[in-house]
Amino acid sequence: MCNSEGLLPRLFDVAMVASGAVIASRIKVEFMAEASSYMPFVAFAVASTLLLFPGLGVYESRLGSSKLLLASRVSFAWLAVQACVFALMFSLHPLDQTSRAWFMCWTAISGAQIIVGRVVAQAVFARMGRADVKSQRVAIVGCGRHCETVMQSIERTSHPGFRAIALFNASPGLHIESRVPVFDDLDAFVTEVREQDAKEVWLALPMSQNNNLQRFVNAFREDLVNVRYIPDMHGLTLRQSGVSETLGVPAIDLIASPFSRGARLEKELFDRIFALLALLSLAPFLIAIAVAMKLESRGPILDGRRHRGPDGRVFTLYEFRSTRSEAGATRVGALLRRMSLDGLPQLLNVLRGDMSMVGPRPNPLEDDDLYLKAASGYVHRYRVKPGITGWAQVHGCCADTDLIEKMEARVAHDLYYLANWSFGLDMRIIAATVLTGYRGVS
């Protein structure tokens, strides 16, 4: 389990999921008799574990994090897996034909095994890596405010692996506040780095000093140190910045898609699976709504409106008919709108690939041109699929955007989501939507 991205932790989790199911089936004779009927659900749980655990950060290495935080992260991921399994069980079998006691025992046993294994592994590898953690001494090359910011970041971080030991002032005319020795002579700085056995040299330089990079790289050409460039880009307004590789050449992304190819695939798989399970689970409820609407009105059950999706492509968004106009208003539609249930047919859009479960909420075509001109950054919402719910919606930035100020606030939340996306953030938004609904959405 020492390799957070390797095969061992995944194999361990798969083994714990399967063994927990076997142990649970041995608790009672009744469970043993029904064990063969549970195997498809165990297989689905294994597949869901391999899909959801990486996205929820279970395999990310955080040696400095607390055991409680680690246990909470693993518990949330495992409960998310079992929620999907339970939805599948409910959709395929009536509850009276499914042993809920066995399911609860399996959930508890496998969850406990995974959590204990993860906590023990973290403790063991933290002890094994303690010597390496202490050796991560950092020497800084820089000048001005950016250099001071990097130094302060090292001092404030909770990560125990970095400690500044020396600083080279690349602009001697500028004073730098520092608690470590400051050097103006490069040879003396290099000597200090070697004597202190520093393993990291960080070049915290403004982009105007790019021509000097080779000078510092050459100074440590014969040393076993990691030389890293941390450019000063605080003056730039960046959208989803990062580092990527283009045609084998490293590139700093100033404006780019927030999702890597792997992240897009992971999000796509989750969306399709979640939408399918949700539609299967909610099928009786959706049919009941459709019947109630037909009994009250002869009009269509669904409304379809044209919206823009990723890259500005137009698609038809489905909703239950819940018009606010008096001519077409119905009591069922008003109730659905008041309970924010009129958007449930958008699960079909997710299943078709037009939308995502989480993302910026789409606007009607007639409003897009206005918002593109009035709200800064609005166009970047088209970099991802629109969502049924989003970061803006769970924070009260609802669909009522009659004022530009409201739209700007909603766009600001959407851009925050794009800049900070993670699979775990998607799960938080979905959980908040299920538990509290859209705050302020009528």
C-alpha positions, 0 to 999 in steps of 0.5 A: 500500500505504499504506492498510492497509485499502485495495484496493491491498495486496490487489490486489498480493497477488493479482497476486503469487499469480497471477504466481508460479504463471505463473512456476513453470509456465514453469520446465519444459516439463512444467509448461507442459503441465499449466498449465491443470489448475492454474488452479482451484487458483490461483483457490482460492489467490487466494480464500484469500489474500483471506480469510485475510490480513486475519484474520492481520494481514497488512494491519495497519499496524505502522510500528514493527515489525521487518522480520523480524517482518513477514516472519514474519507474511506467511510464516505467512499464505502457508503457511496459504493453501498448506496449504489449497490442498495439502489441496484438491489432495490431496483431488481428485487423487492425489499422483502426478497432481499436480506437487509440484515445480510446487507448491513452486516456486509457493509459494516464488516467490509467497511471496518476491514478497509478502514482498519487496514488503511489506518494501519498502513498509514501508520506503518508507512509514516514510520518507515518514511519518517527519515525521508520526510525529515531530509526534505530540506529546501533552498530557495532562489528568488526575489521580491514578494513572490519569493517571500510568499513561497517562504511563507507557504513552506512555514505555514504548510502542515506537510512535514516534508519541507523545511527552508534552509537557505535563500539566494537573493536573485535581485540584491537591490531588493530586500527579502524578509527571511528567517533563514540565511540569505546569500548574494553570492551564488558560489556561497549559496551552492556551498551552503546547499551542499553542506546542508544536504538539501534535496530541493532547490526551488526557483521562485523567480518572476517571468522577467528573469527566465533568462537566468534559469539556465545559470541556476540549473548549471550551478547544480548540474553535478548535484543530486538535487531536484531543481524546480521552477515556481514562476511568479504568475500572480499578475495573471488571471488564470482559468484552470491553470496547471502544467501539461505536456504538449507534443512532448514539451512541458507547457503551463496551462494559463487557460485550459479545460479543468478535466484531464482525459482520465478525469473526463472518463471517470466523470462520464462513467459515474454519470451514466451509472448513477443516472441509470440506477436513479432512473431504475430506482425512481421509475415507479415514482416517475410513472406516478407523476406522469399518470397524475399529470395526465389525469389532471391535464391533456397536455404533454408530460415533458417540456423540451427547451433548447440549451447550450452544452459543452463547446456551445453545442445545442441540446434539448433539456427535458423537464416535467411540464410545470409552466408558471403561466396561468394558461398551462399551469397545473396543480401537479406542475406547481407542486413539482416546481415547489419541491424542485422535482420538475427537473428529474427527467434531466436524468435522461439527458445525463444518460444520453450524454448531454448533461452531467450530474454536477456542473454549471446549470444551463441557461435558455438560448435566448439568455446566453448571448446577454450573459456572454457579454455581461458576465465575465468568464461566462464562456468558460462554463461551456468547457464542461457539460451542464449539470442537474445540480452544481456548486452555485445551486447548493449555495443559493445562486438559483435559477432566478437571474433577472439581475446581472449581479445575480448572474455574476455571482452564479458564474463566480461559483461555477468558475470556482467549481471548475478551478477546484473540481474533484470527484469528492467535490461532486459527491459533496454537491450531490449529497447537499442537493439530496439532503437540502435541495436547491437553496432558494430555488422555487 
